[in-house]
Amino acid sequence: MESHQNQFFCDTCQIALNSKIQFDCHMTGQRHSRVVKSRRLSFSDPDIVVSKNEYKCIICNMSFNGTVPLQDHVNGIIHFNKKTRHHNKIIFDDKIEIKSNNEYFCKTCGISCSGDIPMQNHVNGILHAKKTRNNSYTTQ
């Protein structure tokens, strides 16, 4: 808070107010809260890149022209699902071949899956366990 010639100024929102009462109301208001939250989000979230008035979500590869649309996106289910998958990348052993079109091939079982989650389900499944066990007996 700065006082400029009988005005109060909010550095965060870049707004001048005429009195201490207006300033106090502003500090507890929705606009100030949104600006504080958006600045906190943009500077503390490594998946958000800020340049001038554009906000970009790296995970979803989407751009926003303001903090409110960005906040709506970050709070949404699509972002949540992509962020969860992004930060929980599944690492497979050398028996799983990952092709460029998001297709996964299990060399042990000879089957293809269309994504990392279906392949993880396959690797955790009975068929794969049986084939892995059978292959370990034949290689000993």
Backbone as CSV, one residue per row, in Angstrom:
resi,resn,N_x,N_y,N_z,CA_x,CA_y,CA_z,C_x,C_y,C_z
1,MET,0.845,-1.175,0.000,0.000,0.000,0.000,0.887,1.233,0.000
2,GLU,0.596,2.118,-0.898,1.281,3.407,-0.936,0.233,4.504,-0.888
3,SER,0.580,5.627,-0.286,-0.328,6.758,-0.257,0.205,7.827,-1.202
4,HIS,-0.567,8.149,-2.243,-0.194,9.155,-3.230,-1.161,10.328,-3.130
5,GLN,-0.691,11.449,-2.618,-1.496,12.666,-2.572,-2.937,12.388,-2.144
6,ASN,-3.119,11.914,-0.942,-4.430,11.595,-0.382,-5.126,10.439,-1.099
7,GLN,-4.386,9.650,-1.850,-4.942,8.450,-2.468,-4.194,7.244,-1.925
8,PHE,-4.870,6.134,-1.920,-4.250,4.876,-1.531,-4.116,4.035,-2.779
9,PHE,-2.989,3.370,-2.913,-2.694,2.644,-4.141,-2.386,1.187,-3.822
10,CYS,-3.042,0.277,-4.541,-2.768,-1.159,-4.396,-1.773,-1.536,-5.490
11,ASP,-0.553,-1.866,-5.086,0.485,-2.249,-6.046,0.123,-3.537,-6.781
12,THR,-0.520,-4.449,-6.103,-0.877,-5.729,-6.697,-1.835,-5.557,-7.864
13,CYS,-2.881,-4.746,-7.671,-3.914,-4.553,-8.697,-3.678,-3.322,-9.565
14,GLN,-2.702,-2.516,-9.168,-2.418,-1.272,-9.883,-3.657,-0.382,-9.950
15,ILE,-4.228,-0.108,-8.774,-5.447,0.699,-8.698,-5.310,1.733,-7.578
16,ALA,-5.777,2.946,-7.859,-5.774,4.022,-6.863,-7.146,4.118,-6.223
17,LEU,-7.149,4.314,-4.911,-8.395,4.452,-4.160,-8.342,5.756,-3.375
18,ASN,-9.506,6.335,-3.098,-9.571,7.676,-2.515,-9.463,7.728,-1.000
19,SER,-9.736,6.626,-0.317,-9.725,6.682,1.144,-9.253,5.364,1.726
20,LYS,-8.951,5.405,3.003,-8.534,4.194,3.725,-9.674,3.182,3.753
21,ILE,-10.898,3.636,3.879,-12.061,2.734,3.898,-12.183,2.019,2.551
22,GLN,-12.060,2.764,1.446,-12.103,2.137,0.118,-10.963,1.135,-0.035
23,PHE,-9.790,1.537,0.448,-8.627,0.653,0.340,-8.856,-0.642,1.118
24,ASP,-9.352,-0.521,2.337,-9.615,-1.709,3.156,-10.671,-2.604,2.516
25,CYS,-11.708,-2.007,1.939,-12.742,-2.791,1.241,-12.140,-3.503,0.032
26,HIS,-11.284,-2.792,-0.693,-10.645,-3.383,-1.866,-9.789,-4.587,-1.461
27,MET,-9.027,-4.440,-0.392,-8.114,-5.504,0.041,-8.852,-6.782,0.436
28,THR,-10.103,-6.655,0.866,-10.873,-7.838,1.249,-11.853,-8.262,0.154
29,GLY,-11.803,-7.580,-0.983,-12.760,-7.846,-2.056,-12.350,-8.963,-2.998
30,GLN,-13.294,-9.337,-3.857,-13.085,-10.436,-4.811,-12.029,-10.106,-5.855
31,ARG,-12.057,-8.887,-6.387,-11.101,-8.534,-7.440,-9.664,-8.690,-6.941
32,HIS,-9.375,-8.132,-5.774,-8.032,-8.225,-5.215,-7.656,-9.690,-4.963
33,SER,-8.590,-10.453,-4.433,-8.331,-11.882,-4.166,-8.002,-12.636,-5.442
34,ARG,-8.756,-12.365,-6.523,-8.492,-13.033,-7.809,-7.100,-12.693,-8.333
35,VAL,-6.728,-11.431,-8.231,-5.410,-11.015,-8.722,-4.302,-11.680,-7.905
36,VAL,-4.462,-11.704,-6.592,-3.466,-12.345,-5.730,-3.352,-13.825,-6.071
37,LYS,-4.494,-14.509,-6.211,-4.481,-15.942,-6.552,-3.846,-16.181,-7.903
38,SER,-4.165,-15.352,-8.887,-3.618,-15.566,-10.231,-2.114,-15.347,-10.248
39,ARG,-1.639,-14.381,-9.500,-0.189,-14.152,-9.446,0.504,-15.297,-8.736
40,ARG,-0.116,-15.790,-7.684,0.453,-16.922,-6.958,0.506,-18.139,-7.873
41,LEU,-0.573,-18.375,-8.616,-0.637,-19.503,-9.533,0.412,-19.370,-10.619
42,SER,0.483,-18.199,-11.241,1.368,-18.042,-12.381,2.838,-18.138,-12.001
43,PHE,3.190,-17.762,-10.777,4.590,-17.798,-10.411,4.988,-19.068,-9.670
44,SER,4.039,-19.796,-9.122,4.396,-20.978,-8.348,4.113,-22.283,-9.088
45,ASP,3.332,-22.257,-10.141,2.986,-23.475,-10.871,3.935,-23.633,-12.050
46,PRO,4.806,-24.643,-12.016,5.782,-24.803,-13.106,5.142,-25.173,-14.441
47,ASP,3.880,-25.560,-14.437,3.203,-25.941,-15.675,2.534,-24.756,-16.356
48,ILE,2.624,-23.570,-15.751,2.037,-22.355,-16.315,3.165,-21.388,-16.674
49,VAL,3.134,-20.908,-17.922,4.123,-19.932,-18.373,3.398,-18.619,-18.630
50,VAL,3.954,-17.537,-18.095,3.336,-16.223,-18.234,4.248,-15.348,-19.083
51,SER,3.674,-14.736,-20.122,4.408,-13.747,-20.903,3.437,-12.631,-21.250
52,LYS,3.737,-11.442,-20.756,2.860,-10.273,-20.898,1.474,-10.637,-20.390
53,ASN,0.447,-10.569,-21.232,-0.915,-10.891,-20.797,-1.367,-12.253,-21.294
54,GLU,-0.439,-13.130,-21.652,-0.803,-14.466,-22.111,-0.329,-15.492,-21.090
55,TYR,-1.211,-16.407,-20.783,-0.909,-17.479,-19.848,-1.005,-18.786,-20.619
56,LYS,0.011,-19.636,-20.508,0.010,-20.891,-21.257,0.153,-22.069,-20.307
57,CYS,-0.739,-23.040,-20.490,-0.667,-24.294,-19.740,0.181,-25.247,-20.574
58,ILE,1.352,-25.589,-20.065,2.286,-26.446,-20.792,1.718,-27.853,-20.955
59,ILE,1.100,-28.375,-19.926,0.574,-29.740,-19.959,-0.500,-29.905,-21.026
60,CYS,-1.435,-28.964,-21.088,-2.571,-29.070,-22.019,-2.315,-28.361,-23.345
61,ASN,-1.201,-27.629,-23.440,-0.847,-26.870,-24.633,-1.972,-25.909,-25.024
62,MET,-2.426,-25.136,-24.044,-3.505,-24.174,-24.260,-3.070,-22.807,-23.749
63,SER,-3.519,-21.756,-24.446,-3.208,-20.381,-24.046,-4.472,-19.663,-23.606
64,PHE,-4.302,-18.711,-22.684,-5.416,-17.945,-22.140,-5.032,-16.479,-22.095
65,ASN,-6.011,-15.610,-22.296,-5.727,-14.181,-22.325,-5.970,-13.494,-20.995
66,GLY,-6.257,-14.254,-19.963,-6.480,-13.653,-18.648,-6.393,-14.683,-17.547
67,THR,-6.350,-14.176,-16.331,-6.206,-15.077,-15.191,-7.486,-15.833,-14.857
68,VAL,-8.632,-15.238,-15.145,-9.903,-15.912,-14.834,-10.093,-17.146,-15.724
69,PRO,-9.921,-17.033,-17.071,-10.023,-18.245,-17.894,-8.958,-19.284,-17.533
70,LEU,-7.760,-18.814,-17.186,-6.706,-19.744,-16.772,-7.106,-20.473,-15.503
71,GLN,-7.621,-19.734,-14.540,-8.035,-20.344,-13.272,-9.153,-21.359,-13.509
72,ASP,-10.118,-21.019,-14.377,-11.188,-21.963,-14.715,-10.611,-23.237,-15.320
73,HIS,-9.639,-23.074,-16.205,-9.009,-24.235,-16.842,-8.278,-25.097,-15.805
74,VAL,-7.464,-24.453,-14.971,-6.666,-25.187,-13.977,-7.571,-25.933,-12.997
75,ASN,-8.740,-25.388,-12.709,-9.678,-26.044,-11.792,-10.531,-27.102,-12.479
76,GLY,-10.422,-27.229,-13.803,-11.264,-28.144,-14.561,-10.770,-29.579,-14.565
77,ILE,-11.654,-30.473,-14.941,-11.362,-31.905,-14.945,-10.382,-32.305,-16.044
78,ILE,-10.447,-31.650,-17.193,-9.527,-31.991,-18.291,-8.090,-31.720,-17.866
79,HIS,-7.847,-30.557,-17.291,-6.499,-30.229,-16.819,-6.073,-31.190,-15.717
80,PHE,-6.975,-31.473,-14.798,-6.649,-32.381,-13.694,-6.212,-33.751,-14.231
81,ASN,-6.977,-34.298,-15.187,-6.640,-35.608,-15.736,-5.304,-35.589,-16.471
82,LYS,-5.083,-34.546,-17.284,-3.817,-34.472,-18.025,-2.642,-34.260,-17.078
83,LYS,-2.825,-33.440,-16.054,-1.738,-33.197,-15.111,-1.406,-34.467,-14.337
84,THR,-2.435,-35.196,-13.943,-2.211,-36.450,-13.211,-1.437,-37.431,-14.078
85,ARG,-1.844,-37.573,-15.331,-1.140,-38.490,-16.235,0.271,-37.998,-16.517
86,HIS,0.442,-36.681,-16.662,1.755,-36.110,-16.967,2.740,-36.352,-15.828
87,HIS,2.295,-36.167,-14.600,3.184,-36.296,-13.457,3.319,-37.739,-12.965
88,ASN,2.497,-38.626,-13.472,2.579,-40.039,-13.103,2.932,-40.879,-14.325
89,LYS,3.923,-40.423,-15.091,4.325,-41.160,-16.283,4.667,-42.597,-15.900
90,ILE,4.183,-43.508,-16.702,4.418,-44.919,-16.440,5.711,-45.329,-17.135
91,ILE,6.572,-45.985,-16.397,7.842,-46.437,-16.958,7.770,-47.947,-17.117
92,PHE,7.959,-48.402,-18.358,7.904,-49.818,-18.662,9.320,-50.361,-18.841
93,ASP,9.438,-51.683,-18.722,10.752,-52.293,-18.944,11.030,-52.431,-20.437
94,ASP,12.130,-53.076,-20.771,12.535,-53.188,-22.178,11.672,-54.160,-22.979
95,LYS,10.726,-54.834,-22.350,9.818,-55.743,-23.063,8.629,-55.005,-23.664
96,ILE,8.510,-53.726,-23.364,7.417,-52.914,-23.897,8.013,-51.922,-24.902
97,GLU,7.527,-51.986,-26.116,7.984,-51.068,-27.162,6.961,-49.945,-27.294
98,ILE,7.445,-48.714,-27.250,6.565,-47.551,-27.373,6.739,-46.994,-28.778
99,LYS,5.632,-47.009,-29.527,5.669,-46.502,-30.892,5.268,-45.034,-30.900
100,SER,5.567,-44.346,-31.974,5.380,-42.894,-32.029,3.915,-42.463,-31.986
101,ASN,2.992,-43.291,-32.384,1.585,-42.888,-32.430,0.830,-43.283,-31.155
102,ASN,1.533,-43.249,-30.007,0.954,-43.568,-28.705,0.456,-45.011,-28.636
103,GLU,1.073,-45.868,-29.408,0.745,-47.290,-29.372,1.865,-48.019,-28.637
104,TYR,1.479,-48.932,-27.781,2.423,-49.687,-26.976,2.329,-51.157,-27.383
105,PHE,3.474,-51.813,-27.503,3.504,-53.206,-27.910,4.237,-54.027,-26.857
106,CYS,3.575,-55.055,-26.344,4.173,-55.950,-25.361,4.854,-57.094,-26.115
107,LYS,6.179,-57.133,-26.060,6.951,-58.167,-26.756,6.740,-59.534,-26.113
108,THR,6.474,-59.549,-24.839,6.262,-60.811,-24.128,4.991,-61.514,-24.595
109,CYS,3.911,-60.759,-24.720,2.602,-61.336,-25.048,2.231,-61.170,-26.520
110,GLY,2.911,-60.269,-27.225,2.596,-60.030,-28.626,1.307,-59.254,-28.837
111,ILE,0.980,-58.360,-27.920,-0.251,-57.581,-28.091,0.067,-56.078,-28.102
112,SER,-0.833,-55.309,-28.716,-0.707,-53.846,-28.765,-1.794,-53.216,-27.908
113,CYS,-1.462,-52.073,-27.328,-2.425,-51.280,-26.568,-2.346,-49.844,-27.052
114,SER,-3.475,-49.153,-27.002,-3.530,-47.783,-27.516,-3.374,-46.757,-26.405
115,GLY,-2.264,-46.783,-25.701,-2.002,-45.803,-24.661,-1.303,-46.423,-23.465
116,ASP,-0.770,-45.549,-22.614,-0.002,-46.040,-21.467,-0.877,-46.672,-20.384
117,ILE,-2.081,-46.157,-20.192,-2.956,-46.729,-19.161,-3.445,-48.125,-19.556
118,PRO,-3.928,-48.344,-20.808,-4.277,-49.714,-21.185,-3.083,-50.672,-21.087
119,MET,-1.882,-50.182,-21.438,-0.708,-51.058,-21.327,-0.392,-51.348,-19.867
120,GLN,-0.540,-50.360,-18.999,-0.309,-50.606,-17.582,-1.303,-51.634,-17.050
121,ASN,-2.560,-51.538,-17.498,-3.567,-52.535,-17.103,-3.166,-53.920,-17.599
122,HIS,-2.657,-53.997,-18.831,-2.214,-55.285,-19.374,-1.054,-55.850,-18.549
123,VAL,-0.054,-55.005,-18.259,1.133,-55.447,-17.516,0.746,-55.934,-16.120
124,ASN,-0.285,-55.342,-15.534,-0.743,-55.752,-14.205,-1.718,-56.930,-14.253
125,GLY,-2.064,-57.366,-15.466,-3.078,-58.406,-15.619,-2.557,-59.830,-15.540
126,ILE,-3.501,-60.776,-15.540,-3.209,-62.209,-15.399,-2.471,-62.751,-16.614
127,LEU,-2.937,-62.418,-17.826,-2.307,-62.932,-19.052,-0.820,-62.590,-19.095
128,HIS,-0.489,-61.349,-18.825,0.909,-60.924,-18.859,1.714,-61.637,-17.767
129,ALA,1.128,-61.772,-16.585,1.821,-62.451,-15.486,2.134,-63.900,-15.858
130,LYS,1.158,-64.584,-16.480,1.379,-65.978,-16.888,2.475,-66.070,-17.940
131,LYS,2.411,-65.195,-18.948,3.422,-65.216,-20.020,4.809,-64.889,-19.470
132,THR,4.876,-63.942,-18.552,6.164,-63.568,-17.958,6.729,-64.735,-17.158
133,ARG,5.843,-65.401,-16.403,6.275,-66.543,-15.600,6.742,-67.674,-16.516
134,ASN,5.998,-67.955,-17.595,6.369,-69.008,-18.546,7.698,-68.697,-19.221
135,ASN,7.909,-67.440,-19.591,9.165,-67.051,-20.242,10.342,-67.145,-19.291
136,SER,10.129,-66.900,-18.002,11.242,-66.983,-17.046,11.660,-68.451,-16.851
137,TYR,10.687,-69.380,-16.963,11.042,-70.795,-16.835,11.819,-71.301,-18.040
138,THR,11.455,-70.821,-19.241,12.116,-71.307,-20.453,13.494,-70.703,-20.655
139,THR,13.782,-69.574,-20.008,15.103,-68.958,-20.177,16.096,-69.398,-19.120
140,GLN,15.661,-70.204,-18.162,16.598,-70.632,-17.087,17.383,-71.835,-17.502
